Amino acid sequence: MLQTVVFSGLEFSPLVVYFPIAFALSALTRYVLHRLDWHDRIWKVAWFEVSLFVCYLALTVFLLSGR
């Protein structure tokens, strides 16, 4: 179950923690793809990057939610 994150007496959604992690993972993947020149093989780059972010977000929520 997702629990709130308390910071200085304020409660935040756990997505405040999960979003930056997923963004960093997708940015790292994008950097690696550009360094290896594999980004030219992707048909729709914008859709690929959005779907990659969503997959990383789902993976982060799954791994860090504590089931």
C-alpha angles and dihedrals in degrees: 000000000000115000130198121259114232117210121170091340094308122114119223133185114261087240087076085072098035098051097061091047092051091044092051091049093049092046090051091049091048091050092051092048091052093046091052092044091236094126090084090065093060112096101205107021097185093052090046093052094047092048090047090053091049091049092049090048091052090048092049092049091047095049099041101037093084094227 
